[in-house]
Each structure stands twice: as C-alpha cells, then as structure tokens.
C-alpha cells in the first residue's frame, strides 16, 4: 500500500518549517558578504549567541555537524584522543569525522543515558606515555539525543570540568538542544556553557529555523574556527537571510519549547499504557521519547511502515527501538492522534 502524505511528523525536530513571521524576517533581512564581516544580520546573530552562551565570539555555520567537526579540528591534533559518551552524536552520527578530518581517535564511555560521571572521566584519562594517544578533548551533548533527551546536570559538568583543567583537557559542548535543556531545567544556557571552551546551539531543530547553527568560544578559538570554516566550504556570503531566521527564533521560539516538552511527556504517558511498549527512560526531560516495542511481537520498521500508511511518521533506531520527537509543527491533538493510532495498531 502506498503511504499517505505525512500529516504528523515525529521523526525529528529538524522537520519544522519556518513560520510566517520568520519568513517575513528573512525576506526583509539586511545582507552583505559574511566572509568579509559585512553582513549586518549575521554579525548580529553571532553577537546574540556569544552573549547568550557567555563567550567572546561566535561564528554562523551551515550545520551542527560542522560545528562539532570544526571544534575538534581546532582543539585536537592527529593522534589525540576524545572522551565522550557512547551515545553521543559525534560517536554515532557524524561519519567518523573526527578520524577522517582531524586524525583524532574517539574513546566512548558508557554513561547513564548518555551522561558519564566525573569518576568515569577521571579514570579514562590516559597517563602521559610516548606510545599512548594524548587525551585532549572531552565532549558533553546537551541534551543527549540517544540518551532519551536527558539533561547533563550542571554539577556533573562542573565536576568534569574541574578534572579536565587539572589535565589540560579542552571541553566542548555539543549544544544541539541546549535551549531545550535550559527551558526544561531552569538553568541558563550561559551557565551550562560557562565551563566549556567551545559550545554551539542549533537553530534548525526546536527553534524552527530552516538551516544553521552557531559555534561560540574565545576570540582566538573563533579566529581558528573561521580558517576551518573556509577550508570546509562553509562560507555562506549573504547569509543574513538565514541569520534573520535565527534571530527571530531566539526572540520568539525559546519559551515555547516548554510546550514540546509537555507534548513529549503526554506521548510517553500514552505509549506506556500500550501493552508491550517499554519507555527507555521513565522520566521525559525534554522533547525526545525513545521506546522499545519488542514486547508487542512486531518490529520497529513494521510498526513505522503501518503508521506511515496513515500519515504518521516515527523513527526507527534499531530492530525494536523507536524514537518520537515533538516540535513546534506538532500540536497536542496530533500527539493524541498518533498515540491512539499506535494503540489501535498494537491492540
């Protein structure tokens, strides 16, 4: 059977479409050559994000993956080692970019829902030896996608940071959903970012922009990041059209992330009532809901295919694990509809 057009898209918060107000801001944006520092709208966005994250400077980039990879390229040299959780995006979803581009190795730690402890971090730091890689960089992902949207607690970040400073290890925060974490926890993005040498936030997920992310750090770090931006083909010229969407999102779409979190919790409650479904995390902190369908007698791809026939799209992580992501283009009534459809399918 041919699938119906997607009406309820829970596969990712990157599926959001620009709102009318955002489109108007994009159309009216003042522009110039951003590579020459002449695009006033891009400059304003970078200043906003640097202030929001408490850093000296920032650079606008096409994607979060480019933010992560440029940060690695600045912090690391070939043969250096990166410590991160095994569920992190850098480890699982960036095509081995750290090895390909920076020549750095990745050492995953097995944390709890994507969050490793300060003790785990301390134990993983390699002693200085001629025949061992140098532990150079530690990474936090805020919030942790494949950890079920879990939020790194600030005390844990600060504890890891204290150990890192003693060993001259740089800290990078993959802040793809840092604003979700800030809204959900009540801890400011600046506080989460303060212990880190570099940090970025994504504009194209819960904030609803069509494209883009902003990487922040010290002025020296950003100067080096610009070199890699050029080398990797990241120059965007009259990028103010895109930057205007980011400014609009930061001014209008942050507080409403709480609604996405409420919808995720609603979905989790409905799913937990369906026989055979087990939630990955009992507490939903942000806008991601991971669940296991092994007990239903069906596989994830089969369930996803049946739902898609009725215009509902949910992601498959593996044979039995699924992911649903709430965002600004999904209303509460649609959450109820999606859960009801899944209950009928598995009933």
C-alpha positions as CSV (number, residue, x, y, z in Angstrom):
1,X,0.0,0.0,0.0
2,X,1.3,3.5,-0.8
3,X,1.9,5.7,2.2
4,X,-0.3,8.7,2.8
5,X,1.3,12.2,2.9
6,X,2.9,12.8,6.2
7,X,0.5,14.7,8.4
8,X,2.1,14.1,11.8
9,X,5.9,14.1,11.6
10,X,7.6,12.8,14.8
11,X,10.7,11.6,13.2
12,X,12.8,14.7,14.1
13,X,12.5,18.2,15.4
14,X,14.5,19.1,12.3
15,X,11.3,18.7,10.3
16,X,10.0,22.1,11.4
17,X,9.0,24.7,8.7
18,X,9.6,28.4,9.1
19,X,6.7,30.3,10.5
20,X,5.2,33.3,8.6
21,X,6.9,35.7,10.9
22,X,10.2,34.0,10.4
23,X,9.8,34.1,6.6
24,X,9.0,37.8,6.8
25,X,12.1,38.4,8.8
26,X,14.2,36.5,6.3
27,X,12.7,38.4,3.4
28,X,13.5,41.8,5.0
29,X,17.0,41.0,6.2
30,X,19.8,43.3,5.5
31,X,22.7,41.4,3.9
32,X,26.3,41.7,2.9
33,X,29.3,39.4,2.4
34,X,29.6,37.5,5.7
35,X,33.0,36.2,4.9
36,X,34.3,39.8,4.9
37,X,32.4,40.5,8.0
38,X,30.0,42.8,6.1
39,X,26.7,41.0,6.7
40,X,25.0,43.0,9.5
41,X,22.3,40.4,10.2
42,X,24.8,37.6,10.5
43,X,27.0,39.7,12.7
44,X,24.1,40.5,15.0
45,X,23.1,36.8,15.3
46,X,26.7,35.9,16.3
47,X,26.8,38.7,18.9
48,X,23.4,37.4,20.3
49,X,24.6,33.9,20.6
50,X,28.0,34.8,22.0
51,X,26.2,36.8,24.7
52,X,23.6,34.1,25.3
53,X,26.4,31.5,25.8
54,X,28.7,33.8,27.7
55,X,31.6,33.6,25.2
56,X,33.8,36.2,23.5
57,X,32.8,35.5,19.9
58,X,30.8,33.2,17.6
59,X,30.6,32.1,14.0
60,X,27.5,31.1,12.0
61,X,27.8,27.7,10.3
62,X,25.6,25.7,8.0
63,X,25.1,22.7,10.4
64,X,25.7,21.4,13.9
65,X,27.9,18.6,12.5
66,X,30.2,21.3,11.0
67,X,30.2,23.0,14.5
68,X,31.4,19.7,16.1
69,X,33.9,18.9,13.5
70,X,35.4,22.4,13.4
71,X,35.7,22.4,17.2
72,X,37.5,19.1,17.1
73,X,39.8,20.4,14.4
74,X,40.7,23.4,16.5
75,X,41.2,21.6,19.7
76,X,42.9,18.4,18.5
77,X,45.9,17.3,16.6
78,X,46.3,14.0,14.7
79,X,46.6,11.1,17.2
80,X,44.8,13.0,20.0
81,X,42.0,11.3,21.9
82,X,38.5,12.5,22.5
83,X,36.5,11.3,25.5
84,X,32.7,11.2,25.2
85,X,29.7,9.1,25.9
86,X,29.0,6.1,23.7
87,X,25.6,7.6,22.8
88,X,26.9,10.9,21.6
89,X,26.2,12.3,18.2
90,X,29.9,12.7,17.4
91,X,30.4,9.0,18.1
92,X,27.4,7.6,16.2
93,X,26.2,10.0,13.6
94,X,29.0,12.1,12.1
95,X,30.5,9.6,9.7
96,X,33.7,9.1,11.7
97,X,34.5,12.8,11.0
98,X,36.9,13.1,13.9
99,X,39.2,10.4,12.5
100,X,38.7,11.4,8.8
101,X,39.3,15.2,9.3
102,X,41.3,15.7,12.4
103,X,43.0,12.3,12.7
104,X,41.7,12.1,16.3
105,X,40.5,8.9,18.0
106,X,37.2,8.7,19.8
107,X,37.0,6.8,23.1
108,X,33.4,6.2,24.2
109,X,32.5,6.0,27.8
110,X,29.4,4.0,29.0
111,X,27.5,6.5,31.0
112,X,23.9,6.5,32.2
113,X,21.5,7.6,29.4
114,X,24.4,9.4,27.7
115,X,25.9,11.1,30.8
116,X,29.2,9.9,32.2
117,X,30.3,10.6,35.7
118,X,33.3,12.6,36.9
119,X,34.8,9.4,38.3
120,X,34.4,7.7,34.9
121,X,36.1,10.6,33.2
122,X,39.0,10.7,35.6
123,X,39.6,7.0,35.2
124,X,39.6,7.3,31.4
125,X,42.3,10.0,31.2
126,X,45.4,8.4,29.9
127,X,48.7,9.0,31.7
128,X,51.4,10.7,29.6
129,X,53.2,8.0,27.7
130,X,55.2,8.0,24.4
131,X,53.2,5.2,23.0
132,X,49.7,6.3,24.0
133,X,47.4,8.9,22.5
134,X,47.0,12.2,24.4
135,X,43.7,12.7,26.0
136,X,42.9,16.2,24.6
137,X,39.2,16.8,24.5
138,X,36.1,15.9,26.4
139,X,32.6,16.3,25.0
140,X,29.2,16.9,26.5
141,X,26.0,16.6,24.5
142,X,23.2,18.8,25.8
143,X,20.6,17.4,25.8
144,X,21.6,13.9,25.0
145,X,19.7,12.8,21.9
146,X,20.2,9.0,22.1
147,X,20.1,9.2,25.9
148,X,16.4,10.0,25.6
149,X,16.7,13.7,25.7
150,X,18.4,13.6,29.1
151,X,20.0,16.8,30.5
152,X,23.5,16.9,31.8
153,X,23.3,18.2,35.4
154,X,25.3,21.4,35.9
155,X,27.2,19.9,38.9
156,X,28.3,17.0,36.8
157,X,29.5,19.3,34.0
158,X,31.4,21.4,36.6
159,X,33.0,18.3,38.2
160,X,34.2,17.0,34.9
161,X,35.5,20.5,34.0
162,X,37.5,20.7,37.3
163,X,39.2,17.4,36.5
164,X,39.8,18.5,32.9
165,X,41.5,21.7,33.9
166,X,44.0,19.7,36.0
167,X,45.0,17.7,33.0
168,X,45.0,20.4,30.3
169,X,42.0,18.8,28.5
170,X,39.7,21.1,26.5
171,X,35.9,20.9,26.9
172,X,33.4,21.1,24.1
173,X,29.6,21.1,24.4
174,X,27.5,19.8,21.6
175,X,24.6,22.1,22.3
176,X,22.2,20.9,19.6
177,X,19.4,21.1,22.1
178,X,20.9,23.3,24.8
179,X,17.9,25.6,24.7
180,X,15.6,22.7,25.4
181,X,17.8,21.8,28.3
182,X,17.8,25.4,29.6
183,X,14.0,25.7,29.4
184,X,13.4,22.3,31.0
185,X,15.8,22.6,33.8
186,X,15.6,26.3,34.6
187,X,19.4,26.5,34.3
188,X,20.6,29.2,31.8
189,X,22.4,28.2,28.6
190,X,25.2,30.5,29.8
191,X,25.6,28.5,33.0
192,X,25.7,25.2,31.1
193,X,28.3,26.7,28.7
194,X,30.5,28.5,31.2
195,X,32.8,25.6,32.0
196,X,33.3,24.8,28.3
197,X,36.0,26.1,25.9
198,X,33.6,25.8,22.9
199,X,29.9,25.4,22.6
200,X,27.2,25.7,19.9
201,X,23.5,25.8,19.6
202,X,21.3,24.5,16.7
203,X,18.8,26.8,15.1
204,X,17.2,24.1,12.8
205,X,15.7,21.9,15.5
206,X,13.3,23.0,18.2
207,X,13.9,26.7,17.3
208,X,12.3,26.1,13.9
209,X,14.9,27.6,11.5
210,X,15.4,26.1,8.0
211,X,19.1,25.8,8.4
212,X,22.1,26.7,10.6
213,X,24.0,26.6,13.9
214,X,26.3,29.0,15.8
215,X,29.6,28.0,17.3
216,X,31.0,30.1,20.2
217,X,34.2,30.3,22.2
218,X,37.1,32.6,22.9
219,X,38.1,35.2,20.2
220,X,41.2,33.1,19.5
221,X,39.2,29.9,19.1
222,X,36.7,31.6,16.7
223,X,39.5,33.0,14.6
224,X,40.8,29.5,14.2
225,X,37.3,28.2,13.5
226,X,37.0,30.7,10.7
227,X,40.0,29.2,9.0
228,X,38.4,25.7,9.1
229,X,35.0,27.2,8.0
230,X,36.7,28.4,4.8
231,X,38.6,25.2,4.3
232,X,35.5,23.1,4.6
233,X,33.4,25.2,2.3
234,X,31.3,26.8,5.0
235,X,31.3,30.4,3.7
236,X,27.8,31.4,3.0
237,X,28.2,35.0,1.6
238,X,24.9,36.8,2.0
239,X,23.9,34.7,4.9
240,X,21.8,37.3,6.6
241,X,18.7,35.8,5.0
242,X,19.4,32.7,7.1
243,X,20.7,34.5,10.1
244,X,17.5,36.5,10.3
245,X,15.6,33.3,10.9
246,X,17.9,32.6,13.8
247,X,17.4,36.0,15.4
248,X,13.6,35.6,15.0
249,X,13.8,32.2,16.6
250,X,15.9,33.3,19.6
251,X,13.5,36.2,20.2
252,X,10.2,34.3,19.7
253,X,10.7,30.5,19.9
254,X,12.6,29.7,23.1
255,X,9.9,29.9,25.8
256,X,7.5,27.8,23.6
257,X,9.9,24.8,23.8
258,X,8.2,24.0,27.1
259,X,5.1,23.0,25.1
260,X,7.1,20.5,23.2
261,X,8.3,19.0,26.4
262,X,4.8,18.8,27.7
263,X,3.7,17.1,24.5
264,X,6.6,14.6,24.8
265,X,5.5,13.7,28.3
266,X,1.9,13.3,27.2
267,X,3.0,11.0,24.4
268,X,5.2,9.0,26.8
269,X,2.2,8.5,29.1
270,X,0.0,7.3,26.3
271,X,2.7,4.9,25.0
272,X,3.4,3.5,28.4
273,X,-0.3,2.4,28.6
274,X,0.0,0.3,25.4
275,X,0.8,-3.4,26.0
276,X,4.3,-4.4,25.0
277,X,5.8,-0.9,24.8
278,X,8.6,0.0,27.3
279,X,9.9,3.5,27.6
280,X,13.7,3.9,27.6
281,X,13.6,6.5,30.3
282,X,10.8,6.7,32.9
283,X,11.2,10.5,33.1
284,X,10.9,12.5,29.9
285,X,13.0,15.6,30.4
286,X,12.9,17.4,27.0
287,X,11.3,16.6,23.6
288,X,12.6,13.1,22.8
289,X,10.7,9.9,23.5
290,X,12.5,6.6,23.0
291,X,10.7,3.3,23.4
292,X,11.1,-0.4,22.9
293,X,8.5,-2.4,21.0
294,X,9.9,-5.9,21.5
295,X,7.1,-6.9,23.7
296,X,4.5,-6.2,21.1
297,X,5.5,-9.0,18.8
298,X,6.3,-6.6,16.0
299,X,9.5,-4.9,14.9
300,X,10.2,-1.2,14.7
301,X,10.2,-1.0,10.9
302,X,7.0,-2.9,10.6
303,X,5.2,-0.5,13.1
304,X,6.7,2.6,11.4
305,X,5.6,1.4,8.0
306,X,2.0,0.8,9.2
307,X,1.8,4.2,10.8
308,X,3.2,5.9,7.7
309,X,0.3,4.4,5.7
310,X,-2.0,6.7,7.8
311,X,0.3,9.7,7.5
312,X,2.1,9.4,10.9
313,X,5.9,9.2,10.8
314,X,8.1,7.9,13.7
315,X,11.7,7.0,13.6
316,X,13.4,3.6,14.0
317,X,16.7,3.4,15.9
318,X,17.2,-0.4,15.5
319,X,15.1,-3.6,15.2
320,X,12.9,-2.8,18.2
321,X,13.8,0.7,19.4
322,X,11.8,3.7,18.2
323,X,12.1,7.5,18.6
324,X,9.5,10.1,18.5
325,X,10.4,13.8,18.7
326,X,8.0,16.6,19.5
327,X,8.4,20.1,18.0
328,X,6.5,23.3,17.0
329,X,4.8,21.7,14.0
330,X,3.0,19.0,16.0
331,X,0.0,20.0,18.1
332,X,-1.2,18.3,21.3
333,X,-4.2,16.9,19.4
334,X,-1.9,15.3,16.9
335,X,0.1,13.7,19.8
336,X,-3.2,12.2,21.0
337,X,-4.0,11.0,17.4
338,X,-0.6,9.4,16.9
339,X,-0.8,7.6,20.3
340,X,-4.3,6.4,19.5
341,X,-3.2,5.1,16.1
342,X,-0.4,3.1,17.7
343,X,-2.7,1.7,20.3
344,X,-5.1,0.5,17.6
345,X,-2.3,-1.0,15.6
346,X,-1.0,-2.9,18.5
347,X,-4.3,-3.7,20.1
